[in-house]
């Protein structure tokens, strides 16, 4: 027969620990070693972060010192070619588009002419266009109306052909008009 364990003492934490015996000792030792390991890893990470913060502060100070000491390079002077290119771009951007479009619309509304495309040459103050008209009389009348419509000063027919593949057989023509700069 096995021995009976009789204990009339009240239940307590110490009594429960004694009853668990070696299992509790191993668990406590494991928990203690894990806690110590985590504490060591945390201490190493904090030391590294402090190190990196110190290095970053030193680098920031060095960059500020170099920026303060180093002279800023002067902007290079533009070449003559660059100056001409910039002036040409400005001239193209400053075209009197509202006046040109208004003049083209005025000349177009007087007859059956369809304007297909326009292209400007800012150096010569000219505008080239492609248009279609139902007949040669409409084409000639359009060129004459363009010449009389301000700001245009001269208009000329460059090329024309009859579109045979189109069922209406319109005249497709290219023209050029010169304008005076009224506003800029």
HELIX and SHEET records of a PDB file:
HELIX    1   1 UNK A   13  UNK A   20  1                                   8    
HELIX    2   2 UNK A   22  UNK A   69  1                                  48    
HELIX    3   3 UNK A   80  UNK A   93  1                                  14    
HELIX    4   4 UNK A   97  UNK A  109  1                                  13    
HELIX    5   5 UNK A  136  UNK A  148  1                                  13    
SHEET    1   A 4 UNK A 113  UNK A 121  0                                        
SHEET    2   A 4 UNK A 126  UNK A 133 -1                                        
SHEET    3   A 4 UNK A 171  UNK A 179 -1                                        
SHEET    4   A 4 UNK A 152  UNK A 162 -1                                        
END                                                                             
